[in-house]
Amino acid sequence: MENTIWGIEKAKYNQMANSHSKANIFLWLISGVIYNIYQTNLISFSTLLLIIPGIFVISYASIPTFWVEVKKHQIVPKTNNILVLTLFTIWYLIDIVYPVILSIGYILLIEYILKFF
């Protein structure tokens, strides 16, 4: 049992964490850049901050969603409950939208703060 993290083998846990983090960083960057292009603001301070500290922001902000992902991999194979399966399907959609909303909110926050300088 000492070769596990949260009840998952370390190698599987590391692979899941790596995959989850890369997906969230990708969604964070793509949605932020698309939002800045939409705002005709691609070359801006907010785009730079989206990249440099932004990838660390999304990495830490995605820890709770990763915890739910781990729980999903522990619960789903053991259940046939349609309600639980439906909730985890809805959670999958939330997990995809989460970094997109955070990215746009982060850009809006940066732009709001920059108005004072």
C-alpha positions in Angstrom: 0.0 0.0 0.0 3.0 2.3 0.3 3.4 2.4 -3.4 0.1 4.3 -3.9 -1.1 7.9 -3.8 -4.8 8.4 -3.0 -5.3 4.6 -3.6 -3.8 4.6 -7.1 -0.4 3.2 -8.1 2.2 6.0 -8.3 3.0 5.4 -12.0 -0.8 5.6 -12.9 -1.2 8.6 -10.6 1.7 10.5 -12.1 0.4 9.7 -15.6 -3.1 11.0 -14.7 -1.7 14.1 -13.1 0.6 14.9 -16.0 -2.2 14.4 -18.5 -4.7 16.4 -16.5 -2.3 19.3 -16.0 -1.3 19.4 -19.7 -4.9 19.4 -20.8 -5.8 22.3 -18.5 -2.7 24.3 -19.5 -3.6 23.8 -23.1 -7.2 24.8 -22.7 -6.1 27.8 -20.5 -3.6 29.1 -23.2 -5.8 28.5 -26.2 -8.9 30.0 -24.7 -7.0 33.0 -23.4 -5.3 33.7 -26.7 -8.6 33.3 -28.6 -10.3 35.7 -26.1 -7.5 38.2 -26.6 -7.8 37.9 -30.4 -11.5 38.4 -30.1 -10.8 41.5 -28.0 -8.2 42.6 -30.7 -5.7 42.5 -27.9 -3.3 39.7 -28.8 -0.1 41.5 -28.3 -0.7 42.7 -24.8 0.5 42.5 -21.2 -2.4 40.2 -20.4 -1.3 37.7 -23.0 2.2 37.7 -21.5 0.8 37.2 -18.0 -1.4 34.5 -19.3 1.7 32.5 -20.3 4.4 33.3 -17.7 2.6 33.0 -14.3 -0.6 31.9 -15.8 0.4 28.3 -16.3 1.3 28.1 -12.7 -2.1 29.6 -11.7 -4.0 27.0 -13.7 -1.8 24.2 -12.4 -2.7 25.1 -8.8 -6.3 25.9 -9.6 -6.8 22.5 -11.2 -5.8 20.5 -8.1 -9.5 20.2 -6.9 -10.7 19.1 -10.4 -7.9 16.5 -10.5 -9.0 15.2 -7.1 -12.5 14.7 -8.5 -10.9 13.0 -11.5 -9.1 10.6 -9.2 -12.3 9.8 -7.3 -14.0 9.2 -10.7 -11.5 6.6 -11.6 -12.0 4.9 -8.3 -15.8 5.0 -8.2 -16.9 4.5 -11.8 -15.5 1.0 -12.4 -17.2 -0.2 -9.2 -20.7 1.1 -9.8 -23.6 0.6 -12.1 -25.6 3.5 -10.6 -26.9 5.6 -13.5 -27.1 8.7 -11.3 -23.4 8.5 -10.4 -22.4 7.9 -14.0 -24.5 10.8 -15.1 -23.0 13.1 -12.5 -19.5 12.1 -13.6 -20.4 12.8 -17.2 -21.6 16.2 -16.3 -18.4 16.7 -14.2 -16.4 15.8 -17.4 -18.0 18.8 -19.2 -17.4 21.1 -16.2 -13.8 20.0 -16.1 -13.4 21.1 -19.7 -15.1 24.4 -19.2 -13.3 25.2 -15.9 -9.9 26.3 -17.4 -11.6 28.3 -20.1 -13.6 30.3 -17.7 -10.6 30.8 -15.4 -8.5 32.0 -18.3 -11.0 34.6 -19.4 -11.6 35.7 -15.8 -7.8 36.0 -15.3 -7.5 38.2 -18.3 -10.4 40.4 -17.2 -8.8 40.7 -13.7 -5.4 41.7 -15.2 -7.1 44.3 -17.5 -9.1 45.6 -14.5 -5.9 45.9 -12.4 -4.0 47.6 -15.2 -6.6 50.3 -15.4 -5.2 51.7 -12.1 -1.6 51.9 -13.5 
